[in-house]
């Protein structure tokens, strides 16, 4: 799972991980902000999902 956070990476990740505690998962927390390089985010998510 990739999570785009409104502030610093990891801000909401704990709550998501706690919610998914009974489901096997991997979590990638990314900072979502104006002016984010969409191509760099795409590469990061693709690399994470490999």
mmCIF entry with sequence, helices, sheets and N, C-alpha, C, O atoms, coordinates in Angstrom:
data_MODEL
# 
_entry.id   MODEL 
# 
_entity.id                         1 
_entity.type                       polymer 
_entity.pdbx_number_of_molecules   1 
# 
_entity_poly.entity_id                      1 
_entity_poly.type                           'polypeptide(L)' 
_entity_poly.nstd_linkage                   no 
_entity_poly.nstd_monomer                   no 
_entity_poly.pdbx_seq_one_letter_code       
;(UNK)(UNK)(UNK)(UNK)(UNK)(UNK)(UNK)(UNK)(UNK)(UNK)(UNK)(UNK)(UNK)(UNK)(UNK)(UNK)
(UNK)(UNK)(UNK)(UNK)(UNK)(UNK)(UNK)(UNK)(UNK)(UNK)(UNK)(UNK)(UNK)(UNK)(UNK)(UNK)
(UNK)(UNK)(UNK)(UNK)(UNK)(UNK)(UNK)(UNK)(UNK)(UNK)(UNK)(UNK)(UNK)(UNK)(UNK)(UNK)
(UNK)(UNK)
;
_entity_poly.pdbx_seq_one_letter_code_can   XXXXXXXXXXXXXXXXXXXXXXXXXXXXXXXXXXXXXXXXXXXXXXXXXX 
_entity_poly.pdbx_strand_id                 A 
# 
loop_
_entity_poly_seq.entity_id 
_entity_poly_seq.num 
_entity_poly_seq.mon_id 
_entity_poly_seq.hetero 
1 1  UNK n 
1 2  UNK n 
1 3  UNK n 
1 4  UNK n 
1 5  UNK n 
1 6  UNK n 
1 7  UNK n 
1 8  UNK n 
1 9  UNK n 
1 10 UNK n 
1 11 UNK n 
1 12 UNK n 
1 13 UNK n 
1 14 UNK n 
1 15 UNK n 
1 16 UNK n 
1 17 UNK n 
1 18 UNK n 
1 19 UNK n 
1 20 UNK n 
1 21 UNK n 
1 22 UNK n 
1 23 UNK n 
1 24 UNK n 
1 25 UNK n 
1 26 UNK n 
1 27 UNK n 
1 28 UNK n 
1 29 UNK n 
1 30 UNK n 
1 31 UNK n 
1 32 UNK n 
1 33 UNK n 
1 34 UNK n 
1 35 UNK n 
1 36 UNK n 
1 37 UNK n 
1 38 UNK n 
1 39 UNK n 
1 40 UNK n 
1 41 UNK n 
1 42 UNK n 
1 43 UNK n 
1 44 UNK n 
1 45 UNK n 
1 46 UNK n 
1 47 UNK n 
1 48 UNK n 
1 49 UNK n 
1 50 UNK n 
# 
_struct_asym.id          A 
_struct_asym.entity_id   1 
# 
loop_
_struct_conf.conf_type_id 
_struct_conf.id 
_struct_conf.pdbx_PDB_helix_id 
_struct_conf.beg_label_comp_id 
_struct_conf.beg_label_asym_id 
_struct_conf.beg_label_seq_id 
_struct_conf.pdbx_beg_PDB_ins_code 
_struct_conf.end_label_comp_id 
_struct_conf.end_label_asym_id 
_struct_conf.end_label_seq_id 
_struct_conf.pdbx_end_PDB_ins_code 
_struct_conf.beg_auth_comp_id 
_struct_conf.beg_auth_asym_id 
_struct_conf.beg_auth_seq_id 
_struct_conf.end_auth_comp_id 
_struct_conf.end_auth_asym_id 
_struct_conf.end_auth_seq_id 
_struct_conf.pdbx_PDB_helix_class 
_struct_conf.details 
_struct_conf.pdbx_PDB_helix_length 
HELX_P HELX_P1 AA1 UNK A 13 ? UNK A 19 ? UNK A 13 UNK A 19 1 ? 7  
HELX_P HELX_P2 AA2 UNK A 38 ? UNK A 49 ? UNK A 38 UNK A 49 1 ? 12 
# 
_struct_conf_type.id          HELX_P 
_struct_conf_type.criteria    ? 
_struct_conf_type.reference   ? 
# 
_struct_sheet.id               AA1 
_struct_sheet.type             ? 
_struct_sheet.number_strands   2 
_struct_sheet.details          ? 
# 
_struct_sheet_order.sheet_id     AA1 
_struct_sheet_order.range_id_1   1 
_struct_sheet_order.range_id_2   2 
_struct_sheet_order.offset       ? 
_struct_sheet_order.sense        parallel 
# 
loop_
_struct_sheet_range.sheet_id 
_struct_sheet_range.id 
_struct_sheet_range.beg_label_comp_id 
_struct_sheet_range.beg_label_asym_id 
_struct_sheet_range.beg_label_seq_id 
_struct_sheet_range.pdbx_beg_PDB_ins_code 
_struct_sheet_range.end_label_comp_id 
_struct_sheet_range.end_label_asym_id 
_struct_sheet_range.end_label_seq_id 
_struct_sheet_range.pdbx_end_PDB_ins_code 
_struct_sheet_range.beg_auth_comp_id 
_struct_sheet_range.beg_auth_asym_id 
_struct_sheet_range.beg_auth_seq_id 
_struct_sheet_range.end_auth_comp_id 
_struct_sheet_range.end_auth_asym_id 
_struct_sheet_range.end_auth_seq_id 
AA1 1 UNK A 2  ? UNK A 5  ? UNK A 2  UNK A 5  
AA1 2 UNK A 28 ? UNK A 31 ? UNK A 28 UNK A 31 
# 
loop_
_atom_site.group_PDB 
_atom_site.id 
_atom_site.type_symbol 
_atom_site.label_atom_id 
_atom_site.label_alt_id 
_atom_site.label_comp_id 
_atom_site.label_asym_id 
_atom_site.label_entity_id 
_atom_site.label_seq_id 
_atom_site.pdbx_PDB_ins_code 
_atom_site.Cartn_x 
_atom_site.Cartn_y 
_atom_site.Cartn_z 
_atom_site.occupancy 
_atom_site.B_iso_or_equiv 
_atom_site.pdbx_formal_charge 
_atom_site.auth_seq_id 
_atom_site.auth_comp_id 
_atom_site.auth_asym_id 
_atom_site.auth_atom_id 
_atom_site.pdbx_PDB_model_num 
ATOM 1   N N  . UNK A 1 1  ? 0.838  -1.156 0.000   1.00 0.00 ? 1  UNK A N  1 
ATOM 2   C CA . UNK A 1 1  ? 0.000  0.000  0.000   1.00 0.00 ? 1  UNK A CA 1 
ATOM 3   C C  . UNK A 1 1  ? 0.890  1.228  0.000   1.00 0.00 ? 1  UNK A C  1 
ATOM 4   O O  . UNK A 1 1  ? 1.863  1.299  0.750   1.00 0.00 ? 1  UNK A O  1 
ATOM 5   N N  . UNK A 1 2  ? 0.560  2.179  -0.828  1.00 0.00 ? 2  UNK A N  1 
ATOM 6   C CA . UNK A 1 2  ? 1.255  3.460  -0.848  1.00 0.00 ? 2  UNK A CA 1 
ATOM 7   C C  . UNK A 1 2  ? 0.306  4.507  -0.289  1.00 0.00 ? 2  UNK A C  1 
ATOM 8   O O  . UNK A 1 2  ? -0.852 4.596  -0.696  1.00 0.00 ? 2  UNK A O  1 
ATOM 9   N N  . UNK A 1 3  ? 0.808  5.292  0.643   1.00 0.00 ? 3  UNK A N  1 
ATOM 10  C CA . UNK A 1 3  ? 0.002  6.306  1.321   1.00 0.00 ? 3  UNK A CA 1 
ATOM 11  C C  . UNK A 1 3  ? 0.608  7.668  1.058   1.00 0.00 ? 3  UNK A C  1 
ATOM 12  O O  . UNK A 1 3  ? 1.774  7.902  1.377   1.00 0.00 ? 3  UNK A O  1 
ATOM 13  N N  . UNK A 1 4  ? -0.167 8.566  0.481   1.00 0.00 ? 4  UNK A N  1 
ATOM 14  C CA . UNK A 1 4  ? 0.284  9.935  0.281   1.00 0.00 ? 4  UNK A CA 1 
ATOM 15  C C  . UNK A 1 4  ? -0.227 10.754 1.452   1.00 0.00 ? 4  UNK A C  1 
ATOM 16  O O  . UNK A 1 4  ? -1.435 10.906 1.635   1.00 0.00 ? 4  UNK A O  1 
ATOM 17  N N  . UNK A 1 5  ? 0.688  11.277 2.237   1.00 0.00 ? 5  UNK A N  1 
ATOM 18  C CA . UNK A 1 5  ? 0.318  11.983 3.456   1.00 0.00 ? 5  UNK A CA 1 
ATOM 19  C C  . UNK A 1 5  ? 0.279  13.493 3.221   1.00 0.00 ? 5  UNK A C  1 
ATOM 20  O O  . UNK A 1 5  ? 1.039  14.018 2.408   1.00 0.00 ? 5  UNK A O  1 
ATOM 21  N N  . UNK A 1 6  ? -0.604 14.184 3.931   1.00 0.00 ? 6  UNK A N  1 
ATOM 22  C CA . UNK A 1 6  ? -0.730 15.630 3.736   1.00 0.00 ? 6  UNK A CA 1 
ATOM 23  C C  . UNK A 1 6  ? 0.435  16.415 4.338   1.00 0.00 ? 6  UNK A C  1 
ATOM 24  O O  . UNK A 1 6  ? 0.675  17.558 3.948   1.00 0.00 ? 6  UNK A O  1 
ATOM 25  N N  . UNK A 1 7  ? 1.145  15.827 5.264   1.00 0.00 ? 7  UNK A N  1 
ATOM 26  C CA . UNK A 1 7  ? 2.247  16.537 5.930   1.00 0.00 ? 7  UNK A CA 1 
ATOM 27  C C  . UNK A 1 7  ? 3.518  15.702 5.808   1.00 0.00 ? 7  UNK A C  1 
ATOM 28  O O  . UNK A 1 7  ? 3.860  15.250 4.715   1.00 0.00 ? 7  UNK A O  1 
ATOM 29  N N  . UNK A 1 8  ? 4.202  15.500 6.891   1.00 0.00 ? 8  UNK A N  1 
ATOM 30  C CA . UNK A 1 8  ? 5.438  14.720 6.885   1.00 0.00 ? 8  UNK A CA 1 
ATOM 31  C C  . UNK A 1 8  ? 5.149  13.238 6.722   1.00 0.00 ? 8  UNK A C  1 
ATOM 32  O O  . UNK A 1 8  ? 4.143  12.751 7.238   1.00 0.00 ? 8  UNK A O  1 
ATOM 33  N N  . UNK A 1 9  ? 6.011  12.503 6.011   1.00 0.00 ? 9  UNK A N  1 
ATOM 34  C CA . UNK A 1 9  ? 5.834  11.060 5.886   1.00 0.00 ? 9  UNK A CA 1 
ATOM 35  C C  . UNK A 1 9  ? 5.818  10.405 7.261   1.00 0.00 ? 9  UNK A C  1 
ATOM 36  O O  . UNK A 1 9  ? 6.636  10.725 8.123   1.00 0.00 ? 9  UNK A O  1 
ATOM 37  N N  . UNK A 1 10 ? 4.887  9.495  7.452   1.00 0.00 ? 10 UNK A N  1 
ATOM 38  C CA . UNK A 1 10 ? 4.789  8.787  8.728   1.00 0.00 ? 10 UNK A CA 1 
ATOM 39  C C  . UNK A 1 10 ? 3.739  9.356  9.656   1.00 0.00 ? 10 UNK A C  1 
ATOM 40  O O  . UNK A 1 10 ? 3.422  8.745  10.677  1.00 0.00 ? 10 UNK A O  1 
ATOM 41  N N  . UNK A 1 11 ? 3.185  10.527 9.318   1.00 0.00 ? 11 UNK A N  1 
ATOM 42  C CA . UNK A 1 11 ? 2.206  11.171 10.186  1.00 0.00 ? 11 UNK A CA 1 
ATOM 43  C C  . UNK A 1 11 ? 0.963  10.300 10.381  1.00 0.00 ? 11 UNK A C  1 
ATOM 44  O O  . UNK A 1 11 ? 0.467  10.173 11.501  1.00 0.00 ? 11 UNK A O  1 
ATOM 45  N N  . UNK A 1 12 ? 0.467  9.711  9.317   1.00 0.00 ? 12 UNK A N  1 
ATOM 46  C CA . UNK A 1 12 ? -0.737 8.876  9.380   1.00 0.00 ? 12 UNK A CA 1 
ATOM 47  C C  . UNK A 1 12 ? -0.411 7.391  9.285   1.00 0.00 ? 12 UNK A C  1 
ATOM 48  O O  . UNK A 1 12 ? -1.293 6.551  9.466   1.00 0.00 ? 12 UNK A O  1 
ATOM 49  N N  . UNK A 1 13 ? 0.821  7.066  9.010   1.00 0.00 ? 13 UNK A N  1 
ATOM 50  C CA . UNK A 1 13 ? 1.198  5.674  8.770   1.00 0.00 ? 13 UNK A CA 1 
ATOM 51  C C  . UNK A 1 13 ? 0.897  4.781  9.970   1.00 0.00 ? 13 UNK A C  1 
ATOM 52  O O  . UNK A 1 13 ? 0.475  3.638  9.795   1.00 0.00 ? 13 UNK A O  1 
ATOM 53  N N  . UNK A 1 14 ? 1.104  5.278  11.172  1.00 0.00 ? 14 UNK A N  1 
ATOM 54  C CA . UNK A 1 14 ? 0.847  4.465  12.361  1.00 0.00 ? 14 UNK A CA 1 
ATOM 55  C C  . UNK A 1 14 ? -0.622 4.058  12.438  1.00 0.00 ? 14 UNK A C  1 
ATOM 56  O O  . UNK A 1 14 ? -0.931 2.900  12.721  1.00 0.00 ? 14 UNK A O  1 
ATOM 57  N N  . UNK A 1 15 ? -1.521 4.994  12.192  1.00 0.00 ? 15 UNK A N  1 
ATOM 58  C CA . UNK A 1 15 ? -2.950 4.687  12.245  1.00 0.00 ? 15 UNK A CA 1 
ATOM 59  C C  . UNK A 1 15 ? -3.338 3.682  11.160  1.00 0.00 ? 15 UNK A C  1 
ATOM 60  O O  . UNK A 1 15 ? -4.139 2.781  11.408  1.00 0.00 ? 15 UNK A O  1 
ATOM 61  N N  . UNK A 1 16 ? -2.780 3.832  9.973   1.00 0.00 ? 16 UNK A N  1 
ATOM 62  C CA . UNK A 1 16 ? -3.074 2.892  8.887   1.00 0.00 ? 16 UNK A CA 1 
ATOM 63  C C  . UNK A 1 16 ? -2.555 1.507  9.250   1.00 0.00 ? 16 UNK A C  1 
ATOM 64  O O  . UNK A 1 16 ? -3.266 0.517  9.078   1.00 0.00 ? 16 UNK A O  1 
ATOM 65  N N  . UNK A 1 17 ? -1.323 1.426  9.751   1.00 0.00 ? 17 UNK A N  1 
ATOM 66  C CA . UNK A 1 17 ? -0.737 0.139  10.124  1.00 0.00 ? 17 UNK A CA 1 
ATOM 67  C C  . UNK A 1 17 ? -1.547 -0.530 11.238  1.00 0.00 ? 17 UNK A C  1 
ATOM 68  O O  . UNK A 1 17 ? -1.744 -1.744 11.217  1.00 0.00 ? 17 UNK A O  1 
ATOM 69  N N  . UNK A 1 18 ? -2.016 0.259  12.209  1.00 0.00 ? 18 UNK A N  1 
ATOM 70  C CA . UNK A 1 18 ? -2.836 -0.301 13.285  1.00 0.00 ? 18 UNK A CA 1 
ATOM 71  C C  . UNK A 1 18 ? -4.153 -0.834 12.748  1.00 0.00 ? 18 UNK A C  1 
ATOM 72  O O  . UNK A 1 18 ? -4.637 -1.869 13.204  1.00 0.00 ? 18 UNK A O  1 
ATOM 73  N N  . UNK A 1 19 ? -4.730 -0.140 11.790  1.00 0.00 ? 19 UNK A N  1 
ATOM 74  C CA . UNK A 1 19 ? -5.995 -0.581 11.197  1.00 0.00 ? 19 UNK A CA 1 
ATOM 75  C C  . UNK A 1 19 ? -5.812 -1.876 10.422  1.00 0.00 ? 19 UNK A C  1 
ATOM 76  O O  . UNK A 1 19 ? -6.707 -2.721 10.401  1.00 0.00 ? 19 UNK A O  1 
ATOM 77  N N  . UNK A 1 20 ? -4.658 -2.035 9.784   1.00 0.00 ? 20 UNK A N  1 
ATOM 78  C CA . UNK A 1 20 ? -4.395 -3.208 8.955   1.00 0.00 ? 20 UNK A CA 1 
ATOM 79  C C  . UNK A 1 20 ? -3.622 -4.298 9.696   1.00 0.00 ? 20 UNK A C  1 
ATOM 80  O O  . UNK A 1 20 ? -3.053 -5.189 9.064   1.00 0.00 ? 20 UNK A O  1 
ATOM 81  N N  . UNK A 1 21 ? -3.596 -4.237 11.006  1.00 0.00 ? 21 UNK A N  1 
ATOM 82  C CA . UNK A 1 21 ? -2.771 -5.149 11.800  1.00 0.00 ? 21 UNK A CA 1 
ATOM 83  C C  . UNK A 1 21 ? -3.064 -6.626 11.491  1.00 0.00 ? 21 UNK A C  1 
ATOM 84  O O  . UNK A 1 21 ? -2.162 -7.458 11.584  1.00 0.00 ? 21 UNK A O  1 
ATOM 85  N N  . UNK A 1 22 ? -4.290 -6.959 11.131  1.00 0.00 ? 22 UNK A N  1 
ATOM 86  C CA . UNK A 1 22 ? -4.661 -8.355 10.863  1.00 0.00 ? 22 UNK A CA 1 
ATOM 87  C C  . UNK A 1 22 ? -4.568 -8.727 9.383   1.00 0.00 ? 22 UNK A C  1 
ATOM 88  O O  . UNK A 1 22 ? -4.950 -9.830 8.991   1.00 0.00 ? 22 UNK A O  1 
ATOM 89  N N  . UNK A 1 23 ? -4.065 -7.813 8.573   1.00 0.00 ? 23 UNK A N  1 
ATOM 90  C CA . UNK A 1 23 ? -3.957 -8.038 7.139   1.00 0.00 ? 23 UNK A CA 1 
ATOM 91  C C  . UNK A 1 23 ? -2.478 -7.943 6.748   1.00 0.00 ? 23 UNK A C  1 
ATOM 92  O O  . UNK A 1 23 ? -1.827 -6.942 7.048   1.00 0.00 ? 23 UNK A O  1 
ATOM 93  N N  . UNK A 1 24 ? -1.948 -8.962 6.089   1.00 0.00 ? 24 UNK A N  1 
ATOM 94  C CA . UNK A 1 24 ? -0.559 -8.841 5.634   1.00 0.00 ? 24 UNK A CA 1 
ATOM 95  C C  . UNK A 1 24 ? -0.428 -7.638 4.693   1.00 0.00 ? 24 UNK A C  1 
ATOM 96  O O  . UNK A 1 24 ? -1.188 -7.506 3.733   1.00 0.00 ? 24 UNK A O  1 
ATOM 97  N N  . UNK A 1 25 ? 0.524  -6.779 4.971   1.00 0.00 ? 25 UNK A N  1 
ATOM 98  C CA . UNK A 1 25 ? 0.684  -5.588 4.139   1.00 0.00 ? 25 UNK A CA 1 
ATOM 99  C C  . UNK A 1 25 ? 2.084  -5.010 4.289   1.00 0.00 ? 25 UNK A C  1 
ATOM 100 O O  . UNK A 1 25 ? 2.798  -5.283 5.254   1.00 0.00 ? 25 UNK A O  1 
ATOM 101 N N  . UNK A 1 26 ? 2.447  -4.209 3.307   1.00 0.00 ? 26 UNK A N  1 
ATOM 102 C CA . UNK A 1 26 ? 3.636  -3.357 3.376   1.00 0.00 ? 26 UNK A CA 1 
ATOM 103 C C  . UNK A 1 26 ? 3.136  -1.951 3.143   1.00 0.00 ? 26 UNK A C  1 
ATOM 104 O O  . UNK A 1 26 ? 2.242  -1.734 2.325   1.00 0.00 ? 26 UNK A O  1 
ATOM 105 N N  . UNK A 1 27 ? 3.701  -0.998 3.848   1.00 0.00 ? 27 UNK A N  1 
ATOM 106 C CA . UNK A 1 27 ? 3.220  0.376  3.759   1.00 0.00 ? 27 UNK A CA 1 
ATOM 107 C C  . UNK A 1 27 ? 4.352  1.308  3.366   1.00 0.00 ? 27 UNK A C  1 
ATOM 108 O O  . UNK A 1 27 ? 5.413  1.313  3.990   1.00 0.00 ? 27 UNK A O  1 
ATOM 109 N N  . UNK A 1 28 ? 4.118  2.090  2.333   1.00 0.00 ? 28 UNK A N  1 
ATOM 110 C CA . UNK A 1 28 ? 5.051  3.121  1.906   1.00 0.00 ? 28 UNK A CA 1 
ATOM 111 C C  . UNK A 1 28 ? 4.368  4.455  2.139   1.00 0.00 ? 28 UNK A C  1 
ATOM 112 O O  . UNK A 1 28 ? 3.366  4.754  1.489   1.00 0.00 ? 28 UNK A O  1 
ATOM 113 N N  . UNK A 1 29 ? 4.886  5.260  3.048   1.00 0.00 ? 29 UNK A N  1 
ATOM 114 C CA . UNK A 1 29 ? 4.309  6.566  3.348   1.00 0.00 ? 29 UNK A CA 1 
ATOM 115 C C  . UNK A 1 29 ? 5.108  7.635  2.605   1.00 0.00 ? 29 UNK A C  1 
ATOM 116 O O  . UNK A 1 29 ? 6.316  7.775  2.799   1.00 0.00 ? 29 UNK A O  1 
ATOM 117 N N  . UNK A 1 30 ? 4.421  8.375  1.764   1.00 0.00 ? 30 UNK A N  1 
ATOM 118 C CA . UNK A 1 30 ? 5.045  9.433  0.972   1.00 0.00 ? 30 UNK A CA 1 
ATOM 119 C C  . UNK A 1 30 ? 4.429  10.769 1.334   1.00 0.00 ? 30 UNK A C  1 
ATOM 120 O O  . UNK A 1 30 ? 3.251  10.849 1.682   1.00 0.00 ? 30 UNK A O  1 
ATOM 121 N N  . UNK A 1 31 ? 5.219  11.800 1.253   1.00 0.00 ? 31 UNK A N  1 
ATOM 122 C CA . UNK A 1 31 ? 4.694  13.137 1.505   1.00 0.00 ? 31 UNK A CA 1 
ATOM 123 C C  . UNK A 1 31 ? 3.982  13.624 0.251   1.00 0.00 ? 31 UNK A C  1 
ATOM 124 O O  . UNK A 1 31 ? 4.554  13.629 -0.839  1.00 0.00 ? 31 UNK A O  1 
ATOM 125 N N  . UNK A 1 32 ? 2.749  14.025 0.414   1.00 0.00 ? 32 UNK A N  1 
ATOM 126 C CA . UNK A 1 32 ? 1.998  14.605 -0.686  1.00 0.00 ? 32 UNK A CA 1 
ATOM 127 C C  . UNK A 1 32 ? 1.989  16.110 -0.505  1.00 0.00 ? 32 UNK A C  1 
ATOM 128 O O  . UNK A 1 32 ? 1.595  16.601 0.553   1.00 0.00 ? 32 UNK A O  1 
ATOM 129 N N  . UNK A 1 33 ? 2.407  16.839 -1.499  1.00 0.00 ? 33 UNK A N  1 
ATOM 130 C CA . UNK A 1 33 ? 2.452  18.296 -1.397  1.00 0.00 ? 33 UNK A CA 1 
ATOM 131 C C  . UNK A 1 33 ? 2.340  18.898 -2.789  1.00 0.00 ? 33 UNK A C  1 
ATOM 132 O O  . UNK A 1 33 ? 2.560  18.225 -3.796  1.00 0.00 ? 33 UNK A O  1 
ATOM 133 N N  . UNK A 1 34 ? 1.999  20.163 -2.823  1.00 0.00 ? 34 UNK A N  1 
ATOM 134 C CA . UNK A 1 34 ? 1.943  20.855 -4.103  1.00 0.00 ? 34 UNK A CA 1 
ATOM 135 C C  . UNK A 1 34 ? 3.332  20.867 -4.722  1.00 0.00 ? 34 UNK A C  1 
ATOM 136 O O  . UNK A 1 34 ? 4.329  21.046 -4.022  1.00 0.00 ? 34 UNK A O  1 
ATOM 137 N N  . UNK A 1 35 ? 3.395  20.682 -6.004  1.00 0.00 ? 35 UNK A N  1 
ATOM 138 C CA . UNK A 1 35 ? 4.664  20.730 -6.704  1.00 0.00 ? 35 UNK A CA 1 
ATOM 139 C C  . UNK A 1 35 ? 5.476  19.450 -6.622  1.00 0.00 ? 35 UNK A C  1 
ATOM 140 O O  . UNK A 1 35 ? 6.657  19.440 -6.968  1.00 0.00 ? 35 UNK A O  1 
ATOM 141 N N  . UNK A 1 36 ? 4.847  18.360 -6.161  1.00 0.00 ? 36 UNK A N  1 
ATOM 142 C CA . UNK A 1 36 ? 5.552  17.084 -6.075  1.00 0.00 ? 36 UNK A CA 1 
ATOM 143 C C  . UNK A 1 36 ? 5.862  16.589 -7.479  1.00 0.00 ? 36 UNK A C  1 
ATOM 144 O O  . UNK A 1 36 ? 5.031  16.697 -8.380  1.00 0.00 ? 36 UNK A O  1 
ATOM 145 N N  . UNK A 1 37 ? 7.040  16.056 -7.659  1.00 0.00 ? 37 UNK A N  1 
ATOM 146 C CA . UNK A 1 37 ? 7.447  15.498 -8.946  1.00 0.00 ? 37 UNK A CA 1 
ATOM 147 C C  . UNK A 1 37 ? 6.724  14.168 -9.143  1.00 0.00 ? 37 UNK A C  1 
ATOM 148 O O  . UNK A 1 37 ? 7.125  13.147 -8.584  1.00 0.00 ? 37 UNK A O  1 
ATOM 149 N N  . UNK A 1 38 ? 5.666  14.185 -9.935  1.00 0.00 ? 38 UNK A N  1 
ATOM 150 C CA . UNK A 1 38 ? 4.830  12.995 -10.126 1.00 0.00 ? 38 UNK A CA 1 
ATOM 151 C C  . UNK A 1 38 ? 5.610  11.820 -10.686 1.00 0.00 ? 38 UNK A C  1 
ATOM 152 O O  . UNK A 1 38 ? 5.345  10.674 -10.324 1.00 0.00 ? 38 UNK A O  1 
ATOM 153 N N  . UNK A 1 39 ? 6.560  12.084 -11.555 1.00 0.00 ? 39 UNK A N  1 
ATOM 154 C CA . UNK A 1 39 ? 7.355  10.996 -12.140 1.00 0.00 ? 39 UNK A CA 1 
ATOM 155 C C  . UNK A 1 39 ? 8.223  10.337 -11.073 1.00 0.00 ? 39 UNK A C  1 
ATOM 156 O O  . UNK A 1 39 ? 8.381  9.116  -11.072 1.00 0.00 ? 39 UNK A O  1 
ATOM 157 N N  . UNK A 1 40 ? 8.783  11.130 -10.171 1.00 0.00 ? 40 UNK A N  1 
ATOM 158 C CA . UNK A 1 40 ? 9.607  10.572 -9.087  1.00 0.00 ? 40 UNK A CA 1 
ATOM 159 C C  . UNK A 1 40 ? 8.746  9.747  -8.137  1.00 0.00 ? 40 UNK A C  1 
ATOM 160 O O  . UNK A 1 40 ? 9.170  8.688  -7.675  1.00 0.00 ? 40 UNK A O  1 
ATOM 161 N N  . UNK A 1 41 ? 7.550  10.224 -7.848  1.00 0.00 ? 41 UNK A N  1 
ATOM 162 C CA . UNK A 1 41 ? 6.629  9.465  -6.986  1.00 0.00 ? 41 UNK A CA 1 
ATOM 163 C C  . UNK A 1 41 ? 6.269  8.150  -7.670  1.00 0.00 ? 41 UNK A C  1 
ATOM 164 O O  . UNK A 1 41 ? 6.252  7.102  -7.025  1.00 0.00 ? 41 UNK A O  1 
ATOM 165 N N  . UNK A 1 42 ? 5.984  8.193  -8.954  1.00 0.00 ? 42 UNK A N  1 
ATOM 166 C CA . UNK A 1 42 ? 5.660  6.984  -9.708  1.00 0.00 ? 42 UNK A CA 1 
ATOM 167 C C  . UNK A 1 42 ? 6.783  5.964  -9.664  1.00 0.00 ? 42 UNK A C  1 
ATOM 168 O O  . UNK A 1 42 ? 6.537  4.776  -9.457  1.00 0.00 ? 42 UNK A O  1 
ATOM 169 N N  . UNK A 1 43 ? 8.015  6.420  -9.856  1.00 0.00 ? 43 UNK A N  1 
ATOM 170 C CA . UNK A 1 43 ? 9.169  5.509  -9.781  1.00 0.00 ? 43 UNK A CA 1 
ATOM 171 C C  . UNK A 1 43 ? 9.305  4.901  -8.390  1.00 0.00 ? 43 UNK A C  1 
ATOM 172 O O  . UNK A 1 43 ? 9.564  3.706  -8.247  1.00 0.00 ? 43 UNK A O  1 
ATOM 173 N N  . UNK A 1 44 ? 9.130  5.733  -7.369  1.00 0.00 ? 44 UNK A N  1 
ATOM 174 C CA . UNK A 1 44 ? 9.248  5.251  -5.984  1.00 0.00 ? 44 UNK A CA 1 
ATOM 175 C C  . UNK A 1 44 ? 8.208  4.185  -5.691  1.00 0.00 ? 44 UNK A C  1 
ATOM 176 O O  . UNK A 1 44 ? 8.529  3.157  -5.095  1.00 0.00 ? 44 UNK A O  1 
ATOM 177 N N  . UNK A 1 45 ? 6.966  4.413  -6.098  1.00 0.00 ? 45 UNK A N  1 
ATOM 178 C CA . UNK A 1 45 ? 5.894  3.444  -5.854  1.00 0.00 ? 45 UNK A CA 1 
ATOM 179 C C  . UNK A 1 45 ? 6.144  2.170  -6.662  1.00 0.00 ? 45 UNK A C  1 
ATOM 180 O O  . UNK A 1 45 ? 5.979  1.071  -6.134  1.00 0.00 ? 45 UNK A O  1 
ATOM 181 N N  . UNK A 1 46 ? 6.533  2.295  -7.918  1.00 0.00 ? 46 UNK A N  1 
ATOM 182 C CA . UNK A 1 46 ? 6.822  1.090  -8.720  1.00 0.00 ? 46 UNK A CA 1 
ATOM 183 C C  . UNK A 1 46 ? 7.945  0.273  -8.109  1.00 0.00 ? 46 UNK A C  1 
ATOM 184 O O  . UNK A 1 46 ? 7.857  -0.953 -8.039  1.00 0.00 ? 46 UNK A O  1 
ATOM 185 N N  . UNK A 1 47 ? 9.005  0.945  -7.664  1.00 0.00 ? 47 UNK A N  1 
ATOM 186 C CA . UNK A 1 47 ? 10.126 0.224  -7.021  1.00 0.00 ? 47 UNK A CA 1 
ATOM 187 C C  . UNK A 1 47 ? 9.664  -0.468 -5.748  1.00 0.00 ? 47 UNK A C  1 
ATOM 188 O O  . UNK A 1 47 ? 10.088 -1.589 -5.465  1.00 0.00 ? 47 UNK A O  1 
ATOM 189 N N  . UNK A 1 48 ? 8.811  0.178  -4.986  1.00 0.00 ? 48 UNK A N  1 
ATOM 190 C CA . UNK A 1 48 ? 8.306  -0.406 -3.739  1.00 0.00 ? 48 UNK A CA 1 
ATOM 191 C C  . UNK A 1 48 ? 7.459  -1.651 -4.010  1.00 0.00 ? 48 UNK A C  1 
ATOM 192 O O  . UNK A 1 48 ? 7.519  -2.623 -3.258  1.00 0.00 ? 48 UNK A O  1 
ATOM 193 N N  . UNK A 1 49 ? 6.677  -1.615 -5.080  1.00 0.00 ? 49 UNK A N  1 
ATOM 194 C CA . UNK A 1 49 ? 5.762  -2.716 -5.377  1.00 0.00 ? 49 UNK A CA 1 
ATOM 195 C C  . UNK A 1 49 ? 6.437  -3.909 -6.051  1.00 0.00 ? 49 UNK A C  1 
ATOM 196 O O  . UNK A 1 49 ? 5.804  -4.949 -6.230  1.00 0.00 ? 49 UNK A O  1 
ATOM 197 N N  . UNK A 1 50 ? 7.688  -3.779 -6.422  1.00 0.00 ? 50 UNK A N  1 
ATOM 198 C CA . UNK A 1 50 ? 8.402  -4.903 -7.053  1.00 0.00 ? 50 UNK A CA 1 
ATOM 199 C C  . UNK A 1 50 ? 8.739  -5.962 -6.060  1.00 0.00 ? 50 UNK A C  1 
ATOM 200 O O  . UNK A 1 50 ? 9.338  -6.976 -6.419  1.00 0.00 ? 50 UNK A O  1 
# 
